[in-house]
Amino acid sequence: MLHIRKFFIPILVVLGITSFINVQSFQLANFNYKSASVLPTFVDEKGIKWVDIGREGFGRTKKHTYDDWSGGRSKREHNPLTSAAREFLEEHILERVLGWSLADTEKFILENLEVVVAYSRDKNPCNPQSRDARNVTYIVDFNKYATELFNNFYEAREQEEARYDELGTRGKYRTTTEKDRIAKVKWNDLKDAIEKYTDTSQPLYVQALVLDPATKYFYRQEIKLRPFLGIKLRPFFLDQLYETGENEKVRFYK
């Protein structure tokens, strides 16, 4: 019996490593993505890790749900980094808050990257509401800028709204004011909520601290998340098998 155990343990270890690593079996550059996003993280003075997310201000089905900083791929975009950076720049209003350009945002993502979660799901032929999903989420360390963002987000949004009013821009084209609230959620609370999210036909909720636009103080609230946020990040939080891409930070879940 001892000999059998000595034989099988190394084999299982090798198989486990092979399943998780699969070096260069996935290429992000060749991934036909449909949407991309950024999930910023930061650590407070107590060492607690948080994410910052925003509430959707528009949309028939997504209005008043919280999501990361995300959006669909435009016809002119061929790189998920560009799509994610554009959405992050627009929805965080980073041009006003931090003085960033799209190039600055792309550079920040690459230099502060924690992990890239590429997620693919084919539509369910038995469900007419189902559709293909091809998403890339960049989880980044935003620790250096989180306080500045929270301090200036609502003021920047008001300035953008005034600019749109002056230009006569209609609601759906007000890309920098799509998010009307900003909140922070403990990383472990988000992880726990998503790990338990097995019935995707039901709403997904999590405890958060929402920043009040009038008082600029955080208040505690249970918020409703967009279901796809839980769907695309669940394999990552459950530490399921994945293929690695061009480096060890790129993970592909299917």
Secondary structure, DSSP 8 states (H G I E B T S, - for coil): -HHHHHHHHHHHHHHHHHHHH-TT---GGG---SEEEEEEEEE-TTS-EEEEEEEE-S-TTTTT-EE-EEEE--TT---HHHHHHHHHHHHTTHHHHT---HHHHHHHHHHTEEEEEEEEE---TT-TT---EEEEEEEEE-TTTHHHHHHHHHHHHHHHHHHHHHHT--GGG-GGGSEEEEEEEEHHHHHHHHHT---TTS-EEEEEEEE-TTT--EEEEEEEE-HHHHHHHHHHHTT---EE-SSTTEEEE-
